[in-house]
Amino acid sequence: MTGAAQYLLALCVAERGNPAPIAPGEIAETVDRSAAATTEMLQRLEDRGLVTYEPYKGATLTTDGRETAEELYETYILLLQFFRDVLELDDYEDEARKLAENISPVVAKRLAATLPLNGDIASANDS
């Protein structure tokens, strides 16, 4: 996953369970990058209007950033369910995070149509 998408998805997932701003250390751990690289990317995302970044406090998705991140999140959840339930991978969250931005909307729709929806999608990343 390229930098920007990876960070936006990490923020989107983190904001679902925690109040924003999300600490840079938490983001760095999720994307497996150094604190310095994370700070640099958050500053670039802020320059692009996708996040609001407060040094030493963290980042919050902007409206534009949230829109982009939500699209990634939907694909991430589909992949997460596929990797967990169909392929039975142990590291399904990491695999889904790596691939989410590379799946076209057409593929995502077809994947959604083939996966049995068991009401568990919303909590898929909680397991």
DSSP file (Angstrom, degrees, kcal/mol; ACC not computed):
  #  RESIDUE AA STRUCTURE BP1 BP2  ACC     N-H-->O    O-->H-N    N-H-->O    O-->H-N    TCO  KAPPA ALPHA  PHI   PSI    X-CA   Y-CA   Z-CA
    1    1 A M              0   0    0      0, 0.0    98,-0.1     0, 0.0    97,-0.1   0.000 360.0 360.0 360.0 136.9    0.0    0.0    0.0
    2    2 A T     >  -     0   0    0      1,-0.1     4,-2.2    96,-0.1     5,-0.2  -0.301 360.0-102.2 -72.0 163.1    1.3    3.4   -0.8
    3    3 A G  H  > S+     0   0    0      1,-0.2     4,-2.4     2,-0.2     5,-0.2   0.916 112.7  46.7 -51.9 -59.2    2.0    5.8    2.0
    4    4 A A  H  > S+     0   0    0      1,-0.2     4,-2.5     2,-0.2     5,-0.2   0.917 115.4  44.6 -57.9 -49.0   -1.0    8.2    1.8
    5    5 A A  H  > S+     0   0    0      1,-0.2     4,-2.6     2,-0.2    -1,-0.2   0.901 111.9  53.4 -63.7 -40.9   -3.7    5.5    1.5
    6    6 A Q  H  X S+     0   0    0     -4,-2.2     4,-2.2     1,-0.2    -1,-0.2   0.914 112.1  44.4 -60.6 -44.0   -2.1    3.4    4.2
    7    7 A Y  H  X S+     0   0    0     -4,-2.4     4,-2.5    -5,-0.2    -2,-0.2   0.896 112.2  51.7 -69.5 -40.6   -2.1    6.3    6.7
    8    8 A L  H  X S+     0   0    0     -4,-2.5     4,-2.4    -5,-0.2    -2,-0.2   0.920 112.0  46.8 -62.4 -43.1   -5.7    7.4    5.8
    9    9 A L  H  X S+     0   0    0     -4,-2.6     4,-2.6     2,-0.2     5,-0.2   0.915 110.9  52.0 -64.8 -42.3   -7.0    3.8    6.3
   10   10 A A  H  X S+     0   0    0     -4,-2.2     4,-2.4    -5,-0.2    -2,-0.2   0.907 111.8  47.0 -60.6 -41.6   -5.1    3.6    9.6
   11   11 A L  H  X S+     0   0    0     -4,-2.5     4,-2.9     2,-0.2    -1,-0.2   0.916 110.9  51.8 -65.1 -43.1   -6.6    6.8   10.8
   12   12 A C  H  X S+     0   0    0     -4,-2.4     4,-1.0     2,-0.2    -2,-0.2   0.932 112.9  44.3 -60.4 -47.1  -10.1    5.8    9.7
   13   13 A V  H >X S+     0   0    0     -4,-2.6     4,-0.6     1,-0.2     3,-0.5   0.928 115.5  48.2 -63.5 -45.4   -9.9    2.5   11.6
   14   14 A A  H >X S+     0   0    0     -4,-2.4     4,-1.2    -5,-0.2     3,-1.1   0.889 107.1  55.4 -64.6 -40.1   -8.4    4.1   14.7
   15   15 A E  H 3< S+     0   0    0     -4,-2.9    -1,-0.2     1,-0.3    -2,-0.2   0.746  97.3  65.8 -67.2 -21.7  -11.0    6.9   14.7
   16   16 A R  H << S+     0   0    0     -4,-1.0    -1,-0.3    -3,-0.5    -2,-0.2   0.791 115.3  27.3 -69.0 -26.5  -13.8    4.3   14.8
   17   17 A G  H << S+     0   0    0     -3,-1.1    -2,-0.2    -4,-0.6    -1,-0.2   0.514 123.8  42.0-112.7  -6.4  -12.7    3.1   18.2
   18   18 A N  S  < S-     0   0    0     -4,-1.2     2,-0.2     4,-0.0    -1,-0.1  -0.964  83.5-101.8-140.4 152.5  -11.1    6.2   19.8
   19   19 A P        -     0   0    0      0, 0.0    -3,-0.1     0, 0.0    -2,-0.0  -0.527  60.7 -81.4 -71.4 143.7  -11.7    9.9   20.0
   20   20 A A  S    S+     0   0    0     -2,-0.2    40,-0.1    -5,-0.1     2,-0.1  -0.500  97.6  69.0 -80.4 156.4   -9.6   12.0   17.6
   21   21 A P  S    S-     0   0    0      0, 0.0     2,-0.5     0, 0.0    39,-0.2   0.492  72.7-147.6 -77.7 154.9   -6.9   13.1   17.3
   22   22 A I  B     -A   59   0A   0     37,-2.8    37,-1.9    -2,-0.1    -2,-0.1  -0.790  23.3-110.7 -92.8 129.4   -5.1    9.8   16.9
   23   23 A A    >>  -     0   0    0     -2,-0.5     4,-1.8    35,-0.2     3,-0.5  -0.268  17.1-127.2 -61.3 139.8   -1.6    9.8   18.4
   24   24 A P  H 3> S+     0   0    0      0, 0.0     4,-3.0     0, 0.0     5,-0.2   0.850 109.0  58.6 -56.2 -35.9    1.3    9.6   15.9
   25   25 A G  H 3> S+     0   0    0      1,-0.2     4,-2.2     2,-0.2     5,-0.2   0.886 104.6  49.6 -62.3 -39.2    2.7    6.6   17.8
   26   26 A E  H <> S+     0   0    0     -3,-0.5     4,-2.0     2,-0.2    -1,-0.2   0.911 113.1  46.4 -65.6 -42.1   -0.5    4.6   17.3
   27   27 A I  H  X S+     0   0    0     -4,-1.8     4,-2.4     2,-0.2    -2,-0.2   0.929 111.1  52.2 -65.3 -45.4   -0.5    5.4   13.6
   28   28 A A  H  X>S+     0   0    0     -4,-3.0     5,-2.2     1,-0.2     4,-0.8   0.898 109.9  49.2 -58.2 -42.3    3.2    4.6   13.2
   29   29 A E  H  <5S+     0   0    0     -4,-2.2     3,-0.4     3,-0.2    -1,-0.2   0.911 110.9  50.1 -64.6 -42.2    2.7    1.2   14.9
   30   30 A T  H  <5S+     0   0    0     -4,-2.0    -2,-0.2     1,-0.2    -1,-0.2   0.909 118.1  37.1 -63.5 -43.3   -0.3    0.4   12.6
   31   31 A V  H  <5S-     0   0    0     -4,-2.4    -1,-0.2    -5,-0.1    -2,-0.2   0.438 108.2-123.8 -91.8   0.8    1.5    1.2    9.4
   32   32 A D  T  <5 +     0   0    0     -4,-0.8     2,-0.3    -3,-0.4    -3,-0.2   0.928  66.9 127.4  57.6  50.8    4.8   -0.2   10.7
   33   33 A R      < -     0   0    0     -5,-2.2    -1,-0.2    -6,-0.1    -2,-0.1  -0.856  63.4 -92.3-129.2 164.9    6.8    3.0   10.1
   34   34 A S     >  -     0   0    0     -2,-0.3     4,-2.2     1,-0.1     5,-0.2  -0.286  35.3-112.2 -72.8 162.9    9.0    5.1   12.3
   35   35 A A  H  > S+     0   0    0      1,-0.2     4,-2.5     2,-0.2     5,-0.2   0.889 118.7  52.2 -62.0 -39.4    7.7    8.0   14.3
   36   36 A A  H  > S+     0   0    0      2,-0.2     4,-2.3     1,-0.2    -1,-0.2   0.915 110.1  47.0 -65.3 -43.3    9.7   10.4   12.1
   37   37 A A  H  > S+     0   0    0      2,-0.2     4,-2.3     1,-0.2    -1,-0.2   0.878 112.5  51.0 -65.5 -37.0    8.2    8.9    8.8
   38   38 A T  H  X S+     0   0    0     -4,-2.2     4,-2.7     2,-0.2    -2,-0.2   0.928 109.6  48.8 -66.1 -45.4    4.8    9.1   10.3
   39   39 A T  H  X S+     0   0    0     -4,-2.5     4,-2.1     1,-0.2    -2,-0.2   0.923 111.3  50.7 -60.0 -44.5    5.1   12.7   11.3
   40   40 A E  H  X S+     0   0    0     -4,-2.3     4,-2.0     1,-0.2    -1,-0.2   0.919 112.0  46.5 -60.3 -44.6    6.4   13.6    7.8
   41   41 A M  H  X S+     0   0    0     -4,-2.3     4,-2.7     1,-0.2     5,-0.2   0.906 110.2  52.8 -67.1 -40.2    3.5   11.8    6.1
   42   42 A L  H  X S+     0   0    0     -4,-2.7     4,-2.0     1,-0.2    -1,-0.2   0.884 108.9  50.7 -62.4 -37.3    0.9   13.4    8.4
   43   43 A Q  H  X S+     0   0    0     -4,-2.1     4,-2.2     2,-0.2    -1,-0.2   0.894 110.9  48.4 -66.3 -39.5    2.3   16.8    7.6
   44   44 A R  H  X S+     0   0    0     -4,-2.0     4,-1.5     2,-0.2    -2,-0.2   0.904 110.8  50.6 -66.3 -40.6    2.1   16.0    3.8
   45   45 A L  H  <>S+     0   0    0     -4,-2.7     5,-2.8     1,-0.2     6,-0.8   0.866 109.5  51.4 -65.4 -34.7   -1.5   14.8    4.3
   46   46 A E  H ><5S+     0   0    0     -4,-2.0     3,-1.6     4,-0.2    -2,-0.2   0.913 106.3  53.9 -66.4 -41.9   -2.3   18.0    6.1
   47   47 A D  H 3<5S+     0   0    0     -4,-2.2    -1,-0.2     1,-0.3    -2,-0.2   0.816 108.7  50.3 -60.4 -30.1   -0.8   20.0    3.2
   48   48 A R  T 3<5S-     0   0    0     -4,-1.5    -1,-0.3    -5,-0.1    -2,-0.2   0.452 117.9-114.9 -87.2  -1.5   -3.2   18.1    0.9
   49   49 A G  T < 5S+     0   0    0     -3,-1.6    16,-0.5     2,-0.2    15,-0.4   0.692  86.0 113.5  79.0  19.2   -6.1   18.9    3.1
   50   50 A L  S   <S+     0   0    0     -5,-2.8    12,-2.3     1,-0.2     2,-0.3   0.710  77.8  18.7 -97.1 -23.0   -6.8   15.3    4.1
   51   51 A V  E     -B   61   0A   0     -6,-0.8     2,-0.5    10,-0.3    10,-0.2  -0.953  64.4-130.6-139.6 160.9   -6.0   15.5    7.8
   52   52 A T  E     -B   60   0A   0      8,-3.0     8,-2.1    -2,-0.3     2,-0.5  -0.980  32.2-162.0-107.7 123.5   -5.6   18.1   10.5
   53   53 A Y  E     -B   59   0A   0     -2,-0.5     6,-0.2     6,-0.2    -2,-0.0  -0.930  14.4-172.7-116.3 128.2   -2.3   17.4   12.3
   54   54 A E  E >>  -B   58   0A   0      4,-3.2     4,-2.7    -2,-0.5     3,-2.2  -0.964  34.5-116.2-116.2 113.0   -1.4   18.7   15.7
   55   55 A P  T 34 S+     0   0    0      0, 0.0     4,-0.0     0, 0.0    -2,-0.0  -0.173  96.1   2.9 -50.9 136.4    2.3   18.0   16.7
   56   56 A Y  T 34 S+     0   0    0      1,-0.2   -33,-0.0     0, 0.0     0, 0.0   0.289 129.3  65.0  69.7  -8.3    2.6   15.7   19.7
   57   57 A K  T <4 S-     0   0    0     -3,-2.2     2,-0.3     1,-0.2    -1,-0.2   0.803  97.7-123.3-105.9 -50.8   -1.2   15.3   19.8
   58   58 A G  E  <  - B   0  54A   0     -4,-2.7    -4,-3.2   -35,-0.2     2,-0.3  -0.937  23.7 -59.3 141.7-163.4   -2.1   13.5   16.6
   59   59 A A  E     -AB  22  53A   0    -37,-1.9   -37,-2.8    -2,-0.3     2,-0.4  -0.899  26.5-165.3-128.6 151.5   -4.1   13.6   13.5
   60   60 A T  E     - B   0  52A   0     -8,-2.1    -8,-3.0    -2,-0.3     2,-0.1  -0.996  30.3-112.7-133.7 137.2   -7.8   13.8   12.6
   61   61 A L  E     - B   0  51A   0     -2,-0.4   -10,-0.3   -10,-0.2     2,-0.1  -0.464  28.4-140.7 -67.6 138.7   -9.3   13.1    9.2
   62   62 A T     >  -     0   0    0    -12,-2.3     4,-3.0    -2,-0.1     5,-0.2  -0.335  35.6 -92.7 -84.0 178.0  -10.8   16.1    7.4
   63   63 A T  H  > S+     0   0    0      2,-0.2     4,-2.0     1,-0.2     5,-0.1   0.934 130.1  44.5 -59.4 -46.1  -14.1   15.8    5.4
   64   64 A D  H  > S+     0   0    0    -15,-0.4     4,-1.9     1,-0.2    -1,-0.2   0.910 114.6  49.3 -64.5 -41.8  -12.1   15.2    2.2
   65   65 A G  H  > S+     0   0    0    -16,-0.5     4,-2.7     1,-0.2    -2,-0.2   0.889 109.6  51.5 -64.0 -39.7   -9.8   12.8    4.0
   66   66 A R  H  X S+     0   0    0     -4,-3.0     4,-2.9     2,-0.2     5,-0.2   0.893 106.8  53.9 -65.5 -39.4  -12.7   10.9    5.6
   67   67 A E  H  X S+     0   0    0     -4,-2.0     4,-1.4    -5,-0.2    -1,-0.2   0.937 113.6  41.8 -60.4 -46.6  -14.4   10.5    2.2
   68   68 A T  H  X S+     0   0    0     -4,-1.9     4,-1.8     1,-0.2    -2,-0.2   0.927 115.9  49.7 -64.8 -45.3  -11.3    8.9    0.7
   69   69 A A  H  X S+     0   0    0     -4,-2.7     4,-2.7     1,-0.2    -2,-0.2   0.862 105.7  56.2 -64.7 -37.4  -10.6    6.8    3.8
   70   70 A E  H  X S+     0   0    0     -4,-2.9     4,-2.2     2,-0.2    -1,-0.2   0.877 105.8  51.4 -64.3 -37.4  -14.2    5.5    4.0
   71   71 A E  H  X S+     0   0    0     -4,-1.4     4,-1.6    -5,-0.2    -1,-0.2   0.929 113.0  45.4 -63.4 -44.6  -13.9    4.1    0.4
   72   72 A L  H  X S+     0   0    0     -4,-1.8     4,-2.8     1,-0.2    -2,-0.2   0.896 110.3  55.5 -62.3 -40.3  -10.7    2.4    1.4
   73   73 A Y  H  X S+     0   0    0     -4,-2.7     4,-2.7     1,-0.2    -2,-0.2   0.893 103.6  53.3 -62.9 -41.4  -12.3    1.2    4.6
   74   74 A E  H  X S+     0   0    0     -4,-2.2     4,-1.8     1,-0.2    -1,-0.2   0.928 113.3  43.2 -60.3 -44.3  -15.2   -0.5    2.8
   75   75 A T  H  X S+     0   0    0     -4,-1.6     4,-2.6     1,-0.2     5,-0.2   0.904 111.5  55.5 -67.2 -40.9  -12.7   -2.4    0.6
   76   76 A Y  H  X S+     0   0    0     -4,-2.8     4,-2.8     1,-0.2    -2,-0.2   0.909 107.2  49.4 -56.5 -45.0  -10.6   -3.2    3.6
   77   77 A I  H  X S+     0   0    0     -4,-2.7     4,-2.4     2,-0.2    -1,-0.2   0.900 110.4  50.2 -65.7 -40.7  -13.5   -4.8    5.5
   78   78 A L  H  X S+     0   0    0     -4,-1.8     4,-2.4     2,-0.2    -2,-0.2   0.944 114.3  44.3 -60.9 -47.3  -14.4   -6.9    2.4
   79   79 A L  H  X S+     0   0    0     -4,-2.6     4,-3.2     1,-0.2     5,-0.3   0.895 110.7  55.5 -64.4 -39.5  -10.9   -8.1    2.1
   80   80 A L  H  X S+     0   0    0     -4,-2.8     4,-2.3    -5,-0.2     5,-0.3   0.930 110.1  45.1 -58.1 -47.6  -10.7   -8.7    5.9
   81   81 A Q  H  X>S+     0   0    0     -4,-2.4     4,-3.1     2,-0.2     5,-0.6   0.916 114.4  49.2 -64.2 -43.0  -13.7  -10.9    5.8
   82   82 A F  I  X>S+     0   0    0     -4,-2.4     5,-2.2     1,-0.2     4,-1.7   0.941 114.5  43.7 -62.1 -48.7  -12.4  -12.8    2.8
   83   83 A F  I  <5S+     0   0    0     -4,-3.2     6,-3.0     3,-0.2    -1,-0.2   0.848 121.7  40.3 -67.5 -33.9   -9.0  -13.4    4.2
   84   84 A R  I  <5S+     0   0    0     -4,-2.3    -2,-0.2    -5,-0.3    -3,-0.2   0.947 127.2  27.3 -78.2 -51.6  -10.4  -14.3    7.6
   85   85 A D  I  <5S+     0   0    0     -4,-3.1    -3,-0.2    -5,-0.3    -2,-0.2   0.826 132.2  28.4 -87.9 -33.8  -13.4  -16.4    6.7
   86   86 A V  I  <<S+     0   0    0     -4,-1.7    -3,-0.2    -5,-0.6    -4,-0.1   0.910 133.4  27.3 -94.5 -53.0  -12.5  -17.9    3.3
   87   87 A L  S   <S-     0   0    0     -5,-2.2    -3,-0.2     2,-0.1    -4,-0.2   0.648  90.9-143.2 -85.4 -14.6   -8.7  -18.1    3.3
   88   88 A E        +     0   0    0     -6,-0.4    -4,-0.2     1,-0.2     2,-0.2   0.881  32.3 176.2  53.0  45.7   -8.5  -18.5    7.1
   89   89 A L    >   -     0   0    0     -6,-3.0     3,-0.7     1,-0.1    -1,-0.2  -0.542  32.6-144.4 -78.5 144.8   -5.3  -16.4    7.3
   90   90 A D  T 3  S+     0   0    0      1,-0.2     3,-0.3    -2,-0.2     2,-0.1   0.869 101.2  43.6 -73.8 -37.9   -3.8  -15.6   10.7
   91   91 A D  T 3> S+     0   0    0      1,-0.2     4,-2.2     2,-0.1    -1,-0.2  -0.231  72.5 139.4-102.3  43.6   -2.6  -12.2    9.6
   92   92 A Y  H <>  +     0   0    0     -3,-0.7     4,-2.4     1,-0.2    -1,-0.2   0.810  66.8  55.6 -60.5 -33.9   -5.8  -11.2    7.8
   93   93 A E  H  > S+     0   0    0     -3,-0.3     4,-2.4     2,-0.2    -1,-0.2   0.938 109.6  45.4 -66.0 -45.4   -5.9   -7.6    9.1
   94   94 A D  H  > S+     0   0    0      2,-0.2     4,-2.2    -3,-0.2    -2,-0.2   0.920 113.9  49.3 -63.8 -44.2   -2.4   -6.8    7.8
   95   95 A E  H  X S+     0   0    0     -4,-2.2     4,-1.6     1,-0.2    -1,-0.2   0.917 112.1  48.1 -61.6 -43.8   -3.1   -8.5    4.4
   96   96 A A  H  X S+     0   0    0     -4,-2.4     4,-1.6     1,-0.2    -1,-0.2   0.901 110.9  51.1 -64.4 -41.2   -6.3   -6.5    4.0
   97   97 A R  H  < S+     0   0    0     -4,-2.4     4,-0.4     1,-0.2    -1,-0.2   0.892 109.5  50.9 -63.7 -39.8   -4.7   -3.3    4.9
   98   98 A K  H  < S+     0   0    0     -4,-2.2    -1,-0.2     1,-0.2    -2,-0.2   0.835 119.1  35.1 -66.4 -33.4   -1.9   -3.8    2.4
   99   99 A L  H >X S+     0   0    0     -4,-1.6     3,-1.7    -5,-0.2     4,-0.5   0.601  86.8  96.4 -99.8 -12.7   -4.3   -4.6   -0.5
  100  100 A A  G >< S+     0   0    0     -4,-1.6     3,-0.9     1,-0.3    -1,-0.1   0.836  87.3  46.0 -53.2 -42.4   -7.2   -2.3    0.1
  101  101 A E  G 34 S+     0   0    0     -4,-0.4    -1,-0.3     1,-0.2    -2,-0.1   0.674 106.7  60.6 -76.5 -14.5   -6.2    0.5   -2.2
  102  102 A N  G <4 S+     0   0    0     -3,-1.7     2,-0.6    -4,-0.1    -1,-0.2   0.458  82.4  93.9 -92.7  -1.3   -5.3   -1.9   -5.0
  103  103 A I  S << S-     0   0    0     -3,-0.9   -28,-0.1    -4,-0.5    -4,-0.0  -0.816  72.6-134.4 -96.1 124.6   -8.7   -3.3   -5.4
  104  104 A S     >  -     0   0    0     -2,-0.6     4,-2.6     1,-0.1     5,-0.2  -0.320  23.2-111.1 -71.9 158.4  -10.9   -1.7   -8.1
  105  105 A P  H  > S+     0   0    0      0, 0.0     4,-2.4     0, 0.0     5,-0.2   0.855 119.0  55.5 -57.4 -35.1  -14.5   -0.8   -7.3
  106  106 A V  H  > S+     0   0    0      2,-0.2     4,-2.2     1,-0.2     5,-0.2   0.939 110.0  44.3 -63.7 -47.1  -15.6   -3.5   -9.8
  107  107 A V  H  > S+     0   0    0      1,-0.2     4,-2.7     2,-0.2     5,-0.2   0.903 112.3  52.9 -64.9 -40.9  -13.6   -6.1   -8.0
  108  108 A A  H  X S+     0   0    0     -4,-2.6     4,-2.5     1,-0.2    -2,-0.2   0.914 109.4  48.8 -61.4 -42.9  -14.8   -4.9   -4.6
  109  109 A K  H  X S+     0   0    0     -4,-2.4     4,-2.0     2,-0.2    -1,-0.2   0.911 113.2  46.9 -63.6 -42.0  -18.5   -5.1   -5.7
  110  110 A R  H  X S+     0   0    0     -4,-2.2     4,-1.4     2,-0.2    -2,-0.2   0.888 111.7  50.6 -68.6 -37.8  -18.0   -8.6   -7.1
  111  111 A L  H  X S+     0   0    0     -4,-2.7     4,-1.7     1,-0.2     3,-0.3   0.924 110.0  50.5 -63.3 -43.5  -16.2   -9.7   -3.9
  112  112 A A  H  < S+     0   0    0     -4,-2.5    -2,-0.2     1,-0.2    -1,-0.2   0.882 109.1  52.2 -61.1 -38.2  -19.1   -8.3   -1.8
  113  113 A A  H  < S+     0   0    0     -4,-2.0    -1,-0.2     1,-0.2    -2,-0.2   0.783 112.5  44.8 -70.0 -26.4  -21.6  -10.1   -4.0
  114  114 A T  H  < S+     0   0    0     -4,-1.4    -1,-0.2    -3,-0.3    -2,-0.2   0.701  95.3  86.5 -92.3 -19.7  -19.8  -13.5   -3.5
  115  115 A L  S  < S-     0   0    0     -4,-1.7     2,-0.5    -5,-0.1   -33,-0.0  -0.632  83.8-118.8 -82.9 135.3  -19.1  -13.2    0.3
  116  116 A P        -     0   0    0      0, 0.0     2,-0.8     0, 0.0    -2,-0.1  -0.604  25.8-138.5 -70.4 121.8  -21.9  -14.4    2.6
  117  117 A L        +     0   0    0     -2,-0.5    -5,-0.0     1,-0.1    -4,-0.0  -0.734  30.4 169.8 -85.3 112.7  -22.9  -11.4    4.6
  118  118 A N        -     0   0    0     -2,-0.8    -1,-0.1     0, 0.0    -3,-0.0   0.174  57.2-103.5-110.5  17.1  -23.4  -12.7    8.1
  119  119 A G  S    S+     0   0    0      1,-0.1     4,-0.2     3,-0.0     3,-0.2   0.539 100.2 103.5  76.1   4.1  -23.7   -9.4    9.9
  120  120 A D        +     0   0    0      1,-0.2     3,-0.5     2,-0.1     4,-0.3   0.449  46.7  93.4 -98.4  -1.7  -20.2   -9.7   11.2
  121  121 A I  S >  S+     0   0    0      1,-0.2     3,-1.8     2,-0.2     4,-0.4   0.914  80.7  54.9 -61.8 -45.4  -18.5   -7.3    8.8
  122  122 A A  T 3  S+     0   0    0      1,-0.3     3,-0.3    -3,-0.2    -1,-0.2   0.817 116.3  38.3 -60.1 -30.6  -18.8   -4.2   11.0
  123  123 A S  T >> S+     0   0    0     -3,-0.5     3,-1.8    -4,-0.2     4,-0.5   0.285  84.5 108.7-102.4  11.7  -17.0   -6.1   13.8
  124  124 A A  G X4 S+     0   0    0     -3,-1.8     3,-0.8     1,-0.3    -1,-0.2   0.847  79.7  47.6 -58.4 -37.2  -14.5   -7.9   11.5
  125  125 A N  G 34 S+     0   0    0     -4,-0.4    -1,-0.3    -3,-0.3    -2,-0.1   0.428  99.6  70.0 -87.3   4.6  -11.6   -5.9   12.7
  126  126 A D  G <4        0   0    0     -3,-1.8    -1,-0.2     1,-0.2    -2,-0.2   0.596 360.0 360.0 -90.4 -13.7  -12.4   -6.3   16.3
  127  127 A S    <<        0   0    0     -3,-0.8    -1,-0.2    -4,-0.5    -2,-0.1   0.493 360.0 360.0 -88.8 360.0  -11.5  -10.0   16.4
